[in-house]
């Protein structure tokens, strides 16, 4: 199964237990804190991951972000980004 297959399903993404979303106030960036690693999230990535609560499906996340960021290419970019996070093993 590819990342795109997962995103096409009615998937309700959520971070796996060992991955935490945190905000670094000193640097003003969102972080994914993983065992033995920290990933700095740039741009709107933190707000996308913040919506991955297991309650919203991908379409719901896209709809929410489309309201927040009118005119942004949310429908194209968000599913791809979520697929990449799934492929890394950070979302289930």
N, C-alpha and C positions, 0 to 999 in steps of 0.2 A: 504494500500500500504506500502510495506517495503522499507527500505533504498536501498536494492539491486535492487528492481523494478525500483526505480527512476534512479539509476545509469545506468541500462541497456537501458533505453530509450535514445533518442537523446536529452540529457539534456545539457543545457548551463548554468552551475552554476554561480551564482553571490551572493555576500553577501547581506543579507537583509539590509534595510536602517539604522537600529539602530545598526549595527555592523560595526566597522571600523578596518582596518588592519593598524597598526603603527609599526615602528621600534624604539626600545628603545636603543639609542646609548650608554647610560651609561652601561647597562647590556649586550649589544650586542645581543639582542634577538628580535624576532618579537612578536607582541602582537595582540590579538583580543580584542578590547575595546567594551564592551557591556554595556548596562544600568546597573549600580550598580555592575559591575563585569569586571575583566580583566583576560584573559586567555593567559598564556605564551605558545608560540609555539616553540617546540624543533626541532632540526634537519632541514630537508628540508620542514617542514610544512608551513613556511612562504612563501617560493617560490611557493608551490602548491597553497595556497590561493591567492597569487598574480596573478596567471593565471586565477582565477575565475572572469572573467570580463563580463560574459554574451555573449561574442562573440565566445569564443571557446567552443566546446562540450568536453565531457570527453575524447573522443579519441584524440582530438587535444591537450588537456592538457597532456595526457600520451605521445604522440609523442614528444612534446616539451621537456618534462622532460627526456625522453629516450635519446634525443640528448645531453642534458646537463650532464646526469649521465649515460654513457654507462655501461652496465652490472648490473645496479641496478634493483631490482625487481619492477620497476615502474608499469608495467601493472597489477600486482596483488595488490599492496599496495595502489596506488592512488585512484582507484574507491572505495575501502573499506573506506579509510579515508574521501573521499568526502561524502560517504553515512552516515558516523558518524556525520559529520558536518551538513548534511541535517536533520538527526534525532534529533539533538540538536536544530534545528530551526534557525541556523545561515546562511544557504544558501537557496536560492530559485531557 
